[in-house]
Amino acid sequence: MLVATPIADLEIEVDRLFVENGTLVMTNAATDAMPARTVMGPADIRKILGGLLRPRIVWFALSCLFRSGPPARGAGGAEEFHPTPNPW
């Protein structure tokens, strides 16, 4: 997964998903450049599930079952919308 921020673009590999203290927690792989822990509460999960019900998102999720590899960059990818395309 690509996480684009004004400071840097980070490639993050989802390692674990688990429930802790009433929240959904995602951690990344130990081999990633920076350790990350994402905590999602009930409102976040409702937004995600609401988005998953849209036909275009359902089609994308189903098509992911039949393809592999990194996400396409440049064709609607994060770098087209990055707030600082050349920060360095």
N, C-alpha and C positions, 0 to 999 in steps of 0.2 A: 504494500500500500504506500502511496506517496502522500506525505503530509507537507503541504506548502505553507510556509509562514513568511512574514516580511523579513525575517532574519535569515532563514535557510530552508532548503528543501530537504526533507529526510525520507529515506526509504525505510519503512518499518515492516517487519514480518510479524504477523500475529502469532503468538506462541500459545497463550492460554486465555480462555474465557472461563470465569467462575463467578459465583454469587458470594458476596461478602457484606455482612451488615445491611442487607436489604438493597444493595446496589449490584449492578453487573460490572465486573472488573475485567479489563483486557490488559495483558502484559505482552511486551514484545520479546523477540528472541535475544538471547545473551550475545549473539554475534553482531547485533546491530550497533551502529556508531554511538548511540546514546540510549541508555535505559529509559523506558517509558511505561507509564501505568495510566490507563484511561479508566475513569470511574463514571459510570452512567447511571443516573437515577431514573425513577419511574417516568418523569416527563420526557427524558431523552429517549427512552424505549418506546413510549407512545408515538413520538415523532418519527422514529425509525420505522415502526410497524405501519404507521399511516402512510409513509412514503412507499413502503413495499406493496401496498395495495393498488398503486397506479399501474396501468397496463404496460407502459414502457419499462418500468422497473421490474415487473414480473418477467417480461420477455428477456431482459438483460440477465436476470438471475438464472433463468432456465438455460439460456445460451452459455452461461459460464460452466455448466456441467459438461459441455462438449468441446471446450477449448482450454488451452493452458498458456502459460507464459506471463510475462509482465504486462501491466496495462499499457495501452497505446499512448504514446506521448506525442504531442504536437497536433494531433487531430482531435481538438477539443480537450486536450489534457491540461494539467495544471499550469504548465508554462505559458500558455496563451493568456491566462487570467492573473498571472502573478503580479502583485502590486509593485514589486521592485525587480524587473526582469534581469537586470545586471547590477546587483547590489555591490559587487566587489570591483 
